Amino acid sequence: MNIANATIADLNRALTCGAISSSALVASYVARIEAYDRQGPRINSLIYLNKAALKEAAQRDRERAMGQSRGPLHGIPIVLKDNFDAAGMPTTAGSRLLAGHLPSRDAFVVKRLRDAGAIILAKTNMQEFAGGGGSVMGSRERQVLQAGTVPSGYSTQGGQTLNPHDVRYSPSSSSGGTGAAVAAAFAQFGLGTDTIMSIRGPGSVNGIVGLKPTNGLLSRSGIVPLAPSLDTAGPMARNIYDTAFALGVMAGVDATDPSTARDAPPHGWPDYIRGLRKGALRDSRFGIVQQFLGTDPEVDEVFHSAVSRMREKGATVMEVRYPDYLLDMKEGLCSIIMASEFRAHIADYLASTGTGFPKSLAELAAAAADPRRRYPSPEKAYALRYTEEHALDLDDPGYLAARHHGMALVRHAVDALFARHELDALLYPTLSGTAPRIAAAGTAAPTPYLAMPPSHHSTVIANLSGYPDLTIPIGRTIAGLPVGMSIFGRAHAEAKLLAYGYDLERPPGTYVLPRHTPALESDVLL
């Protein structure tokens, strides 16, 4: 058994019988971090390494020896995107403007993971403020971004993260640090957040599993917000089992996030692990969204090969199309909602920071423009100021129409497509192309989302509808770049989507490490 291929269940069995220790497990992950994130190819996926992790692992070992195991996650190391609060660790949201901010408590989902025995090994690099103040898709911002001035996988606090499959390429959008870290086996699994694509994009280009859950399934309290109407946390892992397990630990009602009660599953939270089974694809019906094919022939070929495997397993697969009006309206809806909610809600989070930190988007923009701070991204400074000046207020009729009527229209359109064809899920390449190339020093490639034609911006429909979307690795291009498939379902269909992914994923124990982060002797646990 080695750490790249072991599931949480594998590790728990070995820890329970004493074949390995949490201390040895953490040491193995730290060895990989030292070899490949800090040295060698310098993937630079981690923004902060928990120096107390080995001490915490030793404590977990003592607890286990006394019969005080908290469950299968007891003593297993994970990583968090740097917009999740973890008491005792800095949260900067990837921004130099928040350097030194130490939250006093854990985010709700982080506390649930810690209570289950997980060890927070590190915080991962991320697109600054998850793209807030720069990923809004108005015409002016699009010109700035597509001019090649805002790097994908870059932050002013953490620098540029590289894709471990090919360091010339980006790890994708704002959860790219988590995607690269999990793919390179720097932890058992990680957490990301997703507003338009930021779990699924990095999942796809890093060759791992990523789940954007139903909005409201996971609490957002203690997470730096971008657009709460679209935001959700979600797990990222090397296999479906760990993804399902992490989801089950984190899901639950949080009194500080009313959406977790209002939008909870109507029949309670299922056992996501119990639902994993081979044969789940048999007699299921899927629709391929045709508008999201045709950009990259290699990606399409890998996608169709995966669809053929699904048919071989007994699935019925047909071609479907979204209505044109849905594709035409989604960009404008996102632009309005993201800009308006970021300006309003970032202030709510900043109120929890100590003295000396900006307390509003206006103060963030002013700090970024202050020459005394030597803020290294004038493009981001511009984007923050632009959003502050042009975002609509939350009581503006334009915002209210987008938030209430526009999102409802997207849900109804998606529901109608499912009902018309009696579908269990929709399928599409998570990204219509592969990872974008990181440009020469001093410049940067546009984000993969903005690099695609608007008609191919597929992932955002899951956020606008609030419905779950699972990306799974399905193969690689000739150049070795991973390709992901999205399996998109209706509200609270996570158990079904995970079961489909489990039936389709590679056999257990066959995960192939990225070529820039190969196996080490210390990876072998048994």
N, C-alpha and C positions, 0 to 999 in steps of 0.2 A: 504494500500500500504506500502511495506517495501523496503529497498534499495537493498536487494538481488534479488528481482523479478521485480522491476520497470525498464522499458526501458527508453531511452532518451525521447521518446514521452510522456510516463507517467509523467516523472518528469517535462517536459516542460509545460504540461497542468496544473499541480499542482502549478508550479512556476508562470505561467501567471495569474492564477486566485487568487493568493495570499494565497493559502491553506498551502503552505510551503515556506520557504525562502532558498536561497543559503547558508546562514550562518548556518541554522539548518541542511541542508544536509551535509555540510562539517563537522560539529560537530559530526554527526552520524557516518560518515566514520572514523573520528579521534578516536572516542570511540572504534570502532572495532580494529583499529590499536593498540591502547594502551592496549586493553584487550588481544589481541592474537598475535600481532607481537612483541611487546616489553615485554609482560608479558605472563602468562599462558603457552601455548605450545611453545611460542617464535618461531614463524614460520620464523622470520628473513628474510622476503622477501624484506624489504625496506633498502636501503643504505643511503638515505637522506630524511628527512621529511621537507617540506616547512613550516617554522614557520610563514610565512606571509599569509598562505592560508586563515585563518579566516578573516584577514583584506581585502584580495582580494574578498572574498565572500561578505563581507559587502558592498564593492564598487559595486559589481555586483547587489546587491539588490537595491542600490540607483539608479543605471543606469536604472534598470527595472522599478522602481517607476516613473522615469521621461520619460518613454516610449522609452528608448534607448536600448532595447534588441537587441543583435547581432544575435539572432536566437535560435534554439532549444538547442544548447550547452551552452547557456549563464548561467554561474554560476555553471556548473556541473564539479565535480572534476575527474581528470584522473591521471594515473601514467605513467612514462616513464622509459624504460630500461636505464641503466646508460651509454649507449654509444650515447644517443641523447643529443646534446647541448641544454641547456635552460639557457638563460642569467640570471645571478644572482644565479645560482645553480651549484654546482660542477659537472664535468664530469670526472670520473676516469676510465671508461671502466672496473670497477671491480678490478683495480690494485692499490696496494699501491704505485707503481712507479709514478702514476699520482695524488696522494693525494694532494688536494689544488688547482688543476687546475680549474679556473673559466672562462668559455668562455664568450665572450663579446656579442654574438648574439645567437638567436635561430636557430636551424636547420629549414630548410624550412617547413617541415611538422609540426613541433612544432609551428612555427609562424602562420601557417594557423589555427591550433587548438586554439591558444590563440586569434587570431583575431575573431574567431567564438564564443569567450566568455568562453572557457574552462579554468578551474583552474588547474594548475600543482600541485598536492597534494604531490607527492613524486617521487624520483628516485628509481628504483628497482635494487636489486642485480642481478648479471649476472656472467656467466662463464668468467673468465678473458680474456679481448680482444676478446670476443666472441669465445674463443677457439683458437685464432690466436697463432701460435707458439707452438701448442700442439694438435690441432685437425686434422692437416694434416695427411694423412693416408699412409705414407711410412712405410716400414717394421720396421725400427728402432723406429720411433715414436709409432707405434702400440704396440711394445713390452713394451715400457715405460708405455703407457696408460693402457694396459691390465694387467700389473703387479699390478694394483690396487693402483696407486700412485697419480692420478689426479682425485679429487672428482668431481662428477656431481652435479652442483648447488653450488659450492664453489668458492669464490674469496679471494684473499689476502686482499682486502679492506673491503669486507662485511662479510666474513666468510661463514658458511654453511646455506643455505636455506633448509627448511623442506617442505615436501608435506603435506598440511593441511588435506588431506583425511586420511593419516596415517604417522605420523611423523618419522616412521622408514624408510621411503622411500624418494627417491630423487624427486625433482620437474622437473627433466629432464635437458635438455641442457641449452644453454646460455641465453635464455629468461625465464628460470625457475623462477626467481624472479617475473617477470610480471605475469606468469601463476599462481603462488601461490597467489599473491596479488589479482588478479581478481577473482579467485575461492573463496577466503576467504572473498570477498566483502569488500576490503579495498579502492576501487574506482569504478567508473562506468565502465570504460574500461581502457585498457592499450596498450602501443606500445611495440612491440618486433622487432627484426631483424632476418632474416633467410638466412643462407648461404648453409647449407645442411639439416637442420631439425629444426632450433632453435625457430620457432614459433609453428610448428605443433607438435613436440615432447612434449613440455610443455603444449600445448593445450590438447593433448590426455591424458597425465597422470594426469592433474589437472581437467579434466572433463569440459572444456570450449571450446568455438569456437576460432579458430585461422586461419587467412588467410595469405598465402604467395601469394601476387599478381603477375601478369605478371611483369617481370623485366622491369623497365623503367616507370611503371605506377606511382610510388611514388619517389620523389626526395631522393637522398642519401646525399645531401650536409648538412654538420653539424652533420654527424653521423660518429663515429669512424669506419674506414673501416676494413674489413677482406679481402674479395676478391670481388672487385666491379663487376666483371663479373658475380658473383653468388649472391651477396648481394641484399637484399631488405628489406625495412621496411614493417610492416603490423600490423593490429589491432588484439587485443585479447579481447574477451568479453564473458559475460555469455549468450548471445543470439545472434541470427542472425541479428536482427534489428539493434542493436548497432554497430555490425561489419560493416554492410552495410553503416550506417550513417557515421561512422568515416572514412571509405574509401572514401566516396563522398566528405567529407570536405578536406581531404588531397591531393587528386589527382589533378594534374595540372602541367603546364609547369614551370620549374625553369631554368632561364638563366644560373645558375651556374652548372647545371647537364644536359649536352646535351642529355642524354638518354631520358629525359622526353619529349623532342620534337621529337627526332628521332623515339622513340618507342611508341608514344602516340596512343591511339585507333584511327583507320582510320576514324571513323565517329563521333569522339568526345566522351566525357565521358558520359556514360549513367546515368540516375537517378537510383542509385542502390536500393533506397527505393521503388520507383514506381514499380520496377520489382519483388518485393517480393509478392508472391501469393500462396495460397493453390491451389493444382491441377497442380503445375508445373511438378511434376513427371510423370503425365499421358502422355502416348505415347512417353516418352523419352527412349533412348537406352543407356545402361551402360554395360561396360565390367569389370568383376572381374579379376584382375591380379593374376593368380593362384600361381606364384612363391613366393608371399608374404604371403601365408598361410602355416600352418603346423608346426609352431614353438610352439604355446601355445594353447592347445585345448579349454581353457576357452575363450581366446580372439577370436578364430575362431567361437565359438558358439555364442558369443554376436554379432559378425560381421554378421553371417548368419541370425540371428534373425532380424537385421536391414534390410538386403537385402530382407527378406520376407515381411517386412512392405512396402518396396518400391514397390515390386510386387503387393501387395494388393492395392496400390495407382495407379496402372496402368502402372508402368514402365516395360520395357523389359530388362532383365538382362541375360547376357551370360558369359561364361568363355572364357578368352583370355590369351595369354602368350606373354611376351616380348621376342624378339630374344635373344638367349644366348649371342651373342657377345656384346649386350648392357649391360647386367648384368656383363659381364666379364671386360668391359673397364671403367665403371663409377668410380670405386675407384681410379684407376690410374690418370684419368683426374682430379678428384677433388684434389688429392694430389699435382699434379704439379701446378694447377691454384691457389690453396689456398696459398701454400708456396711462390710462386713467387710474387703474387699480395700483400700478406700481407707484405712481406719485402719491396716492393717498395712503397706501398700506405700508410702504417702506418707513414712513414716519412713525407708525405704530410700533414697528420693531425697534427703530432707533431710539425710541423713548426708554427702552430697557437698557441701553448702553450707558456707561458712566460719563462723568464730566470730561469735556475735551473732545468728544465725538460729535459729528454732525447729527442734527436731530430732524432733518427733513431732506427731501430731494433737492430743494433749493440750496441748502447748506452743503450737501454733497457736491453739487455742481460748482458752487463757489470754492470749496476746498480743492477740488480737482483743478480749477483754473488758477489757483493761488501759486505764483511762481516760487514762493518760499518752500512749498511742499515738494517741488520737483517731481510732480506726478508724471509717470512715464508714458501716459497714453493720451495725447491731446485729442485723438479721435473719440475716445470714450468720454472725455471731459465735454466735448461738443455734444455728444449724444445725450448725456445727462442734462445739460442745459436746454437742449432742444425739447426733450420730453417735458421738463419742468415748465417750459413756456407754452407748449402747445397741447398738452394732454387736457382732455375734458374733465370737468368736475363730476363727482359721482351723482350729482342731482341734475346734470345736464340731460336734456331729452335725447340727444344723440347717443350718449352712453347708455341710458336706461333702455332705449330701443334695442341696442346691440346686446346688452346683457340679458334682458328678459325675453324679447321677441325673437331676436336673431338666434340665440342659442336654442330656444324652443323649436324654432323652425328646423334647425339642423337635426335635433333629436327626432322630430316627426318624419323628416326625410329619411333618416337612417332606419327608423322603425318600419316605415312603409316598404323600404327595400327588403328588409328581413321578412316581413309578412308576405309580400307579393311572391317571393320565391321559396318561402318556407325554409329559410336558412338557419343553420346553427351558428355560423360565423362567416365573416368576409376575409379574403386573403389578398395580400399584395406584397411586393417587395418593400421592406421597411423604408429603404431609401432607393430611389430609382437609379442611383449610381453608387460607386464605391467611395471610400474615404477620400476627401480632397487633399491635394498635395500642399504641403507647407512651402510657401514661397521662400525666396532668398532672404537673407538677413536684411532687416529694415523694412520688409514688406510682408504681406500675409495674404493667404488665400481666403476668399469669402467662406462663410459657413456653408456646409453642404446643403442646408435647408434653403438658403437664399440663392445658392448657386444653381438650383434646379428651376426649370420653368414653373410659373405659378400653378399650372394645371397639374403638376406632379407633386405639389405639397400635400402629401397624403396623410401624414400623421396627425395634423391639427384637428381633423374631424373627430377623433377620439376625445380630444380635450374640449371641443365645443359642445359635443353631445354629453360629455361626462362619462362615457362608456369605457370598458377595459380593453386594452390592446397589449398583446404579448408578442415580443419579437424573439425568435429562436434562430440560432445559426444553422444554415442549410448547405453550406459549401463555400468554396473560394474560387476566385478568378484564376486565370493562368498565372498571373503575377503574384498569387498568394494572398490577395486581399479578401477578407471575409464578406459574405453576403448573408443578410438576414431576411426572414419572412415574418410578416405581421399576421397574427390571427386575432381578428377584431370581433368582439361580441357585444351583446346588449348588456344592460345594467346588471351587475352582480353575477356575470357569467364566468368569473375567474376560475372556479373549479373546473368547468368544462374546458376552458381554454388551456389550462395547465394539463389537463388529461390528454388533450389533443397533442400538445407539445411533447408530453412524455411518451406517447405512442410513436411519435415521429423522430425523436431525438436520437443521436448516435448511441450505440450500446454503452453501458456503464464501463468506466475504466479506459475509455479510448480518447479522452480529451488530449489534444495535441497542443503543447505550449507554443506560443509565438516564437518565430525564429530568432528574434533579438533577445529573448529571455528564456533560453533552454534550461533543461533540467540540471540540477546540482546534486552532488552526492548527499547533501544534507536534506534533500527532498524526501528521501526514503525513510518512512516511519516504521515499517515492519518488514 
